[in-house]
Amino acid sequence: MRLQNLLRLIPKSLVRAPLRLVLIVPFVLQVFAVGLTAYLSLRNGQLDVDEVTAQLRSEVTARIHEHVSDYVKTPQLVTHLNINAVLAGQLVLQNGKSLERHFWQQMQLFDSLSAVGYGSRQGDIHAVERLRDGSFVIRAKDRSTNGNYHTYTIDNQGNRVKFIQSSTTFEPRSRPWYTTAIRQGKPGWTDIYPYFSSTGLAVGATRPLYDKTGTVLGATNATISLVQLSNFLRDLKIGRSGQTFIIERSGNLVASSVTEQLFTVNRGSNKRVRLAVTESRDRVTRLTARYLHEQFGNLASIRHNRQIDFESNGKRQFVQIAPLADEFGLNWMIVVVLPEADFMERIEANTRTTILLCLGALLLATVVGIVSSYWITQPILRLISALREIASGKLDQTVAVEGVNELRVLARAHNQMVAQLQASFTALGLANEELELRVEQRTAELQEKTRDLKRASDYESVLKRVADRVRDSLDETQILQTVVQELTSVLVAKSCAAAMYDPVQRILVIDYECVQSQWPSHHGQVISLEDNPVLYQSLSHLECVQFCQLGSWASQPPAALLVCPVFDDQGTLANLWLFQQPDYTYSDLEIRLVQQVANQCAIAIRQARLYQVARSQVEELRSLHCLKDDFLSTVSHEIRTPISNMKLAIYMLKRNPTPEQQQQYLDILQIECARECDLINDLLDMQRLEADRYSTVKETILLQEWIPSVVKPFLSRTQEREQVLRLDLLPDTLPVNSDSNCLGRILAELLNNACKYTLAKRNIHFQIRQYLDFSNLNHTTLVTSFEVSNQAEISASELPHIFEKFYRIPSAHPWAQSGTGLGLALVQKLVKQLGGELRVQSHEGWTSFMVVLKEITQTIQEE
């Protein structure tokens, strides 16, 4: 009654409003009110967060800037004090012990220093270094160390105590702090580098020293570890999860509040490489750096403090950027990042207010909804009651509806319908309806049988056509592509695919398919049967499987699948896959057709594979036959030529020649006999190398004395052929440990090869290089390379085959140069026997062969 009294207060013009307007207007008003309230609340909270974070970012940045500026002043101050002490006569550069005690006192005064030292122009160095455990060591190189780089422990007076280790390869004048000081000619900083005695980064302040005439005397340096900067950043409390980091203008990390290693180690060369901030393992640091690169492009363009914000995965991040520089060339940048989520307290308070407002709006909307629904549903309920009475057989049901205009129209239509039903109901009989239903059912059954007969006839024709086409082909690809196309066409499938079966890995690979338009392709998809045990069990029993795939398998929409194995007496060869709409059911006739096609397909595939095996065997026999002919032709020529020359020399000796001619013929016999022996030795050595029976004996080889004896036989040969042979051997070349016979044979073969294929007036270059590899922290490696280059070029198509046995370059005349084609093959295997590496390149008219040998010369033990 209260609702009826409330409805009476509504004006009659509104009561007759359209139903759509009556239902939509209240809910639109409700949504608008709630949305407006939420927006105002969230907007106020956002303004508060922006204000708080801006103040916090500025304070944190200023604190970091002040701390770092103080931290980097110490090494520059120390180098300045040391230079002044030398100029004032307080420090004598020639007194190494005085320098070492002075540096030791400075290391005790300044805890932030990692090392302090001085290097002279003559290559001497005196330095004190702080180790990981906090102890100090002296590192020196002067007359007292015989020119070697020595390391000593130190007592509590700053004097040397115990010798630790020595190095003969250390050169202080090549160190970055020395070269930087000399190159700049003024105080400055070295590049940041991974510190070798710790896991952090380090940077050195360096300053040159000149005498009164302006001549360089040396340079002093003071090194600091940047690990303490990272520790300071980590100790800062920035909100709940805020973080900060310092970077160079190049984009490399200097320090970070996140615990991570600021450099990476190259696995191949064991070299430590600085970590770029965009490659940081910390997600916030990495995303912030990438946003800065996108926003500013070059970080060097940022000259003033900047406050920006960006979104990451829907979460807002506040960023403060502050440049950090000094008068000595230091140019870093401080970045502070604060997540918006750390400052949500006021927003949460506003959110609670918003919830209360929403509840009030919801209560109001509920009251309005109840009134509206009662207003609308009452007339509808009366119409429903009348319709139920009509359904029960009472056709004299009429209704009168007041209120919404649409309901009144509906009531009039209902009354008209009742009148028409009463007039026509008696003319309809249940008998006629039943008869029509039977006729329709019979017609549908006849149509279904007709379709089944036609489909069976079509399937039989398809099966015959597929059988004829696959029997006529010995190409497996053509067979399977024909099968999937025919099945797709006759079954009107969305897709048909043939998946090849791998019994070892238990996988199926879809290599052939026929896809209808607007259906995705999955060619090349790999299907693991381990992930589909039911499917694997059915296919292993050689049974067809029919199922409905509702998930997103292989990025495929939901579909009804039919999978049929293709097999013979030797096992499963492949599987045929049919795809239809999800509600599709495969009939027995369709399944039988697919099985019969699979049987025909299995026979054709097995025949095609047998044909391919036979064909490959024939090709292999043909290749072996050609290789045998080439080998016999080459070897027979190389064997017969010396024998023919020896026969001719013996014949001429029998004719009583002069003593000079006898000596000439004897020389021919000796040369041809040696040539025959070399050929036999090459064949025997190749056999021993391939059977791993070739032994080597390593010894110390003095290259300065040994190389001339290797090159000497080729000097006269190149002069006779008007070639220019140049030997490049440095006087300070170190000895190598290798097999002299094996190495000599390698170099002789490469020089012989260069002489044979170099034209007159052209150059042959034999160069030997050495360097020490310090990339491994545990040992030092001596790398020696022997490079033979000549002015002749090998085409790119022939270059990969030159190390094959009996290979002769097809573009050259086969007998223009003697040889069996075993020389380079022997060189490759001999280099491998020595544990070396053989490289070849040919371009711009030159061909170069390089033999690289490596040996460990010194093992470094860390204290």
Summary of the structure (lengths in Angstrom):
residues: 863
radius of gyration: 46.5
end to end distance: 97.7
largest distance: 153.4
contacts: 2493
relative contact order: 0.05
helix: 50%
strand: 24%
